[in-house]
Amino acid sequence: MSEHQAARRPRRETVTYASALGERSVPPPRPRPRTPHPPARSEIDEQTTLGHTYVRSLMRSQLRAALTALGALALLVGSLPLLLALPAPEALVWAALGFGVYPVVWAVAHWYVRRAERNERDFTGLVETGSAETGSVGTGSVGTGSAER
């Protein structure tokens, strides 16, 4: 580039909110108050033994729910050959398969999703409230098999 072309090029200017307002003053942004992490969250983030215990508690409760759903489905599918071996009209067999099996499978799946979400909600509540302060590990509803809502 020649000197003549460089002289004709406009000067770059960074436009910010304050410079766009011109003469009016802009108050500085307020700093957000920093809330300290609850102890349970920091235990999990730092991967301590207590944090590992919290996560294993969640994993155990999720595994328990999954095995319960799997057992219910295994009983359902396992009983189908016995049902189909009975001498019954073909329409009754199709009705049992169409109207008996699918609603039960849907109900088990719905129960499992609700249970998994509740386990995660309980775990989040346990971590957010900082139950580690009281030293009550494992006494919450996570991993205790509490009754369904």
Salt bridges, closest charged atoms under 4 A:
ASP122 OD2 - ARG118 NE 3.84
GLU128 OE2 - ARG41 NH2 2.04
GLU148 OE2 - ARG114 NH2 3.35
GLU148 OE1 - ARG115 NH1 3.83
GLU148 OE1 - ARG118 NH1 3.59
